[in-house]
Amino acid sequence: MANRYWVVSLPVQNNNSSSSIWNQLQQNISKHSFDTPLYRFNIPNLRVGTLDSLLSLSDDLTKSNAFMEGVSLKIRRQIEELERVSGVNTAGLTVDGVPVDSYLTRFVWDDAKYPTMSPLKEIVDGIHGLVAKIEDDLKVRVSEYNNIRSQLNSINRKQTGSLAVRDISNLVKPEDIITSEHLTTLLAVVSKYSQKEWLASYETLTSYVVPRSSKQLYEDNEYALYTVTLFNRVADNFRTSAREKGFQIRDFEYSPETHESRKQELDKLMQDQESLRGSLLQWCYTSYGEVFSSWMHFCAVRLFAESILRYGLPPSFLACVLAPSVKAEKKVRSILEGLSDSSNSAYWKTDEDLGGGMAGLAGDADTHPYVSFTINLL
């Protein structure tokens, strides 16, 4: 599948027919750029309206196209992220059950969804409204999913951060804690470089500390977690003395109910995340197809309107899709220009093409004597 396609229209003039121009294009592409895929782009007879309405519509077409391409890209990137996290590897995105590139190269107008007798502005507004609604839905769904992810990330940070800040409830077992009428167990966070000092001094930080009661429960790259058992009535004095020595006493009260509640909360968040990820991914698959289909109908309207503004009435042009490689682009452009009415084609050339001469009428390096715009699939 190519990543970039050109959608172009060539004028049909001088007693030629679209079939004749098509045959010439096929022959030239086959002879000079045989590796460039070429397809007809089938546009129905749409309602032209007035020249003023076409001019007014033309002002909005480029902006609307950028919007639709942007929404398509957002959904595609969201799909790629979700598939990467989920470990899903799909065969490829589809539109109406066919691969994306096949939908573009075999485009068929959906008259039931977009009646051809409707004014062009009405069709464009309808397409824009549908894509805008999908974008709004995307924002809501992604926000909901990211909220769950943020909650889980916050919990994970508390469980994986340094001992100075992390949740230590999953590091402490019931048998590590002594709580009675007179005794209590405190938890001390000690720098790895101060462990010898801790073990040598904790019994003397205050009176009534149980000798040899300190036990290491856990160690990370920076700190170690120790218990110490002492009389309740000297606990505050011990905290003060420990702080002066650079030891941190973590407030902790072991509760089986709290521990179980936190575990259940974490399990539920993980289940919610998996559920939301799956539903968001399925929604993205469907919505990408809807957006891409809408975008291609919009491109058909855009090509139709710009071709009339370029070539005049009645509508008489050949619409096609090409996928040239980067190295073949210049040659294909030359072929397309040769099949256009080139009596004034010099006015459409860029400074570079003219060797530094007069700029093109539109002052745009991507302006040609035929209608052309690019569709990026990635």
C-alpha positions in Angstrom: 0.0 0.0 0.0 1.3 3.4 -0.9 1.3 6.1 1.8 0.6 9.0 -0.4 -1.8 9.5 -3.3 -2.5 12.3 -5.7 -6.1 13.0 -6.6 -6.2 15.0 -9.9 -8.5 16.2 -12.6 -7.5 16.9 -16.2 -9.6 19.1 -18.5 -11.4 17.4 -21.4 -11.3 19.9 -24.3 -10.8 20.2 -28.0 -13.3 17.6 -29.0 -11.6 15.0 -26.8 -13.5 12.7 -24.5 -12.7 11.6 -21.0 -12.1 8.1 -22.4 -9.6 9.5 -24.8 -7.7 11.5 -22.1 -7.8 8.4 -19.9 -6.3 6.2 -22.7 -3.5 8.8 -23.3 -2.8 9.0 -19.6 -2.6 5.2 -19.3 -0.2 5.0 -22.3 2.1 7.8 -21.0 2.2 6.4 -17.5 2.9 2.9 -18.8 5.6 4.2 -21.1 7.4 6.7 -18.9 6.5 5.7 -15.3 5.3 2.2 -15.4 5.6 1.6 -11.7 3.0 4.4 -10.9 -0.4 2.9 -10.0 -3.3 4.7 -11.8 -7.0 4.6 -11.1 -10.2 6.3 -12.2 -11.8 8.5 -9.5 -15.5 8.2 -10.1 -17.3 11.4 -9.3 -21.1 11.6 -10.0 -22.8 14.5 -11.7 -23.2 16.8 -8.7 -25.4 19.9 -8.5 -23.3 22.9 -9.7 -25.3 25.8 -8.3 -24.1 29.3 -9.0 -20.6 30.5 -9.7 -20.8 32.7 -6.6 -21.7 29.7 -4.4 -18.8 27.8 -5.8 -16.4 30.6 -5.1 -17.7 31.0 -1.6 -17.5 27.2 -1.0 -13.9 27.1 -2.4 -12.7 29.5 0.3 -13.7 26.8 3.0 -12.6 23.7 1.1 -8.9 23.8 2.0 -9.5 24.5 5.6 -12.1 21.8 5.9 -9.8 19.3 4.2 -7.1 20.0 6.7 -9.6 19.5 9.5 -10.7 16.1 8.2 -7.2 14.9 7.5 -6.3 15.9 11.0 -9.1 14.0 12.6 -8.3 10.9 10.5 -4.7 11.2 11.6 -5.7 11.5 15.3 -7.8 8.4 15.2 -5.1 6.5 13.3 -2.4 7.5 15.9 -4.8 6.5 18.7 -5.3 3.1 17.1 -1.5 2.6 16.8 -1.0 3.5 20.5 -3.8 1.2 21.7 -2.6 -1.7 19.5 1.0 -1.2 20.8 -0.2 -1.3 24.4 -2.6 -4.2 23.8 -0.1 -6.2 21.8 -2.7 -6.3 18.9 -1.4 -6.6 15.4 -4.2 -6.2 12.9 -4.0 -6.9 9.2 -4.8 -3.3 8.4 -7.5 -0.7 8.7 -10.6 -1.0 6.6 -13.4 1.2 5.3 -16.7 -0.4 4.6 -15.0 -3.8 4.8 -12.2 -3.1 2.3 -8.6 -1.9 2.9 -8.2 1.8 3.1 -6.2 2.1 -0.1 -8.7 -0.1 -2.0 -11.6 2.2 -0.8 -9.7 5.2 -2.2 -8.7 3.7 -5.5 -12.2 2.1 -6.1 -14.2 5.0 -4.7 -17.9 4.8 -5.2 -20.2 7.7 -4.2 -22.8 6.9 -1.5 -25.9 8.5 -3.0 -28.1 7.3 -0.1 -26.0 9.1 2.4 -25.2 12.1 0.2 -27.9 12.7 -2.5 -26.2 14.1 -5.6 -29.1 16.7 -6.0 -28.3 18.3 -2.7 -26.5 21.6 -2.9 -22.7 21.2 -2.6 -22.5 23.4 0.5 -25.2 21.2 2.2 -23.1 18.1 1.4 -19.9 19.7 2.7 -21.6 21.0 5.9 -23.1 17.5 6.5 -19.7 15.8 6.1 -18.0 18.4 8.3 -20.6 18.1 11.0 -20.3 14.3 11.1 -16.5 14.4 11.3 -16.7 17.1 14.0 -19.1 15.0 16.1 -16.7 12.0 15.8 -13.8 14.2 16.9 -15.8 15.4 20.0 -16.7 11.7 20.8 -13.0 10.8 20.4 -12.0 13.5 22.9 -14.5 12.3 25.5 -13.6 8.6 25.1 -9.9 9.3 25.2 -10.3 11.5 28.2 -12.2 8.8 30.1 -9.5 6.2 29.2 -6.6 8.5 30.1 -8.3 9.3 33.5 -8.2 5.6 34.4 -4.6 5.4 33.1 -3.6 8.4 35.3 -5.1 6.8 38.4 -3.3 3.6 37.7 0.0 5.4 37.0 -0.4 7.3 40.2 -0.9 4.1 42.2 2.0 2.4 40.4 4.3 5.4 41.1 3.4 5.1 44.8 4.2 1.4 44.6 7.4 1.7 42.6 8.9 5.0 43.8 11.6 5.3 46.4 10.8 4.2 50.0 10.7 7.9 51.0 7.4 8.4 49.2 6.0 5.1 48.0 3.1 3.2 49.5 4.7 0.6 51.8 1.5 -1.3 52.8 2.4 -4.1 50.4 5.8 -4.4 51.9 4.7 -5.0 55.5 3.2 -8.3 56.7 1.1 -8.7 59.9 3.9 -10.5 61.7 6.2 -7.6 61.2 4.1 -5.3 63.4 3.8 -5.6 67.1 0.9 -3.6 68.6 -0.1 -4.0 72.3 -1.1 -1.9 75.3 2.5 -0.9 75.9 4.5 -1.8 72.7 4.4 -0.4 69.2 6.4 -1.0 66.0 7.6 2.0 63.9 8.9 1.9 60.4 12.1 3.7 59.5 13.4 4.7 56.1 17.2 4.7 56.2 19.6 5.8 53.5 21.5 2.8 52.1 24.7 4.6 53.1 23.4 5.1 56.7 22.4 1.5 57.5 25.4 0.8 59.7 24.8 4.0 61.6 21.1 3.0 62.1 21.9 -0.4 63.4 24.5 0.9 65.7 22.4 3.8 67.1 18.6 3.0 67.0 18.6 1.3 70.5 20.0 4.5 72.0 17.8 7.2 70.2 15.6 7.1 73.3 15.0 4.9 76.3 12.7 1.8 76.3 13.7 0.6 72.8 13.5 -3.2 72.6 17.0 -4.4 72.0 17.8 -6.1 68.6 14.2 -5.4 67.5 15.1 -3.7 64.2 14.6 -5.9 61.1 15.1 -5.0 57.4 11.9 -5.5 55.4 12.9 -4.1 52.0 15.7 -2.3 50.1 15.7 -0.3 46.9 18.4 1.7 45.1 18.4 4.5 47.6 16.8 3.4 50.9 16.2 0.5 53.2 13.0 -0.1 55.3 13.5 -1.2 58.9 11.2 -1.9 61.8 11.9 -1.0 65.4 9.8 -1.9 68.5 9.6 0.3 71.6 7.2 1.4 74.3 4.3 3.5 73.2 5.1 6.3 75.6 8.5 7.1 74.0 7.4 6.9 70.4 7.3 10.6 69.9 10.7 11.1 71.4 12.1 8.4 69.1 10.6 10.1 66.0 12.3 13.4 67.0 15.7 11.8 67.7 15.5 9.7 64.5 14.7 12.8 62.4 17.7 14.7 63.9 19.9 11.8 62.8 18.5 11.9 59.3 16.3 8.8 59.6 12.7 9.1 58.4 9.9 7.5 60.4 7.0 6.6 58.1 3.5 6.9 59.6 1.9 3.5 59.1 -0.9 1.6 60.7 -1.4 -1.9 59.4 -5.0 -2.7 58.6 -6.0 -5.9 56.8 -9.3 -4.2 55.7 -7.4 -1.2 54.2 -4.9 -3.4 52.5 -7.7 -5.6 50.9 -9.6 -2.5 49.9 -6.6 -1.0 48.1 -6.0 -4.3 46.3 -9.6 -4.5 45.2 -9.4 -0.8 44.0 -6.3 -1.6 42.0 -7.9 -4.8 40.5 -11.0 -2.8 39.5 -9.0 0.0 37.9 -7.0 -2.6 35.9 -10.2 -4.3 34.7 -11.7 -0.9 33.9 -8.6 0.1 31.9 -8.7 -3.2 29.9 -12.4 -2.8 29.2 -12.1 0.9 28.2 -9.0 0.1 26.0 -10.9 -2.6 24.2 -14.0 -0.6 23.6 -12.0 2.5 22.6 -10.0 0.5 20.1 -13.2 -1.0 18.5 -14.8 2.5 18.4 -11.6 3.8 16.7 -11.7 1.1 14.1 -15.3 1.9 13.2 -14.9 5.7 13.5 -11.7 5.7 11.3 -13.7 4.1 8.6 -16.5 6.7 8.9 -14.1 9.6 8.9 -12.1 8.3 5.9 -15.3 7.6 3.9 -16.5 11.1 4.7 -13.2 12.6 3.8 -13.1 10.8 0.4 -16.7 12.1 -0.3 -15.4 15.6 0.6 -12.4 15.2 -1.7 -14.8 14.3 -4.5 -16.8 17.5 -3.9 -13.6 19.5 -3.7 -12.3 18.1 -6.9 -15.6 18.7 -8.6 -15.9 22.3 -7.4 -12.3 23.2 -8.1 -12.4 21.6 -11.6 -15.4 23.7 -12.6 -13.7 26.9 -11.2 -10.6 26.0 -13.2 -12.0 24.7 -16.4 -15.5 26.3 -16.6 -18.9 24.9 -17.4 -20.3 22.5 -18.3 -18.3 20.0 -16.2 -15.9 18.3 -18.5 -12.9 16.7 -16.8 -11.2 13.4 -16.1 -10.7 12.6 -12.4 -8.1 10.0 -11.4 -5.9 8.8 -8.5 -2.2 8.2 -8.8 0.4 6.9 -6.4 3.9 7.8 -7.8 7.1 7.0 -6.0 9.1 10.0 -4.8 11.6 9.5 -7.7 8.8 9.4 -10.3 6.9 12.5 -9.1 8.6 14.9 -11.5 8.0 12.7 -14.5 4.4 12.1 -13.6 3.8 15.8 -13.1 5.3 16.4 -16.6 2.9 13.8 -18.1 -0.1 15.4 -16.4 0.9 18.8 -17.5 1.3 17.6 -21.1 -2.3 16.3 -21.1 -3.6 19.6 -19.7 -4.4 22.6 -21.9 -0.9 23.8 -21.8 -1.2 27.0 -24.0 -0.7 29.1 -20.8 0.9 26.4 -18.6 4.0 28.6 -18.1 1.9 30.8 -15.8 1.4 27.9 -13.5 5.1 27.0 -13.2 7.1 27.8 -10.1 10.2 29.9 -9.9 12.3 26.7 -9.9 10.7 25.3 -13.0 11.2 28.6 -14.8 14.8 28.9 -13.8 14.2 31.8 -11.5 11.7 33.5 -13.8 8.1 34.7 -13.2 6.3 33.0 -10.3 3.1 31.0 -10.9 -0.2 32.9 -10.8 -1.1 31.5 -7.4 2.4 31.9 -6.0 2.2 28.3 -4.7 4.9 25.7 -5.4 2.1 23.0 -5.5 0.1 24.8 -8.2 -0.3 23.2 -11.6 -2.3 23.7 -14.8 -4.6 21.0 -13.6 -6.4 20.4 -10.2 -4.3 18.3 -7.8 -4.1 17.6 -4.1 -2.4 15.0 -2.0 -4.0 12.4 0.3 -1.6 11.1 3.0 -2.7 7.8 4.5 -0.1 7.7 7.2 
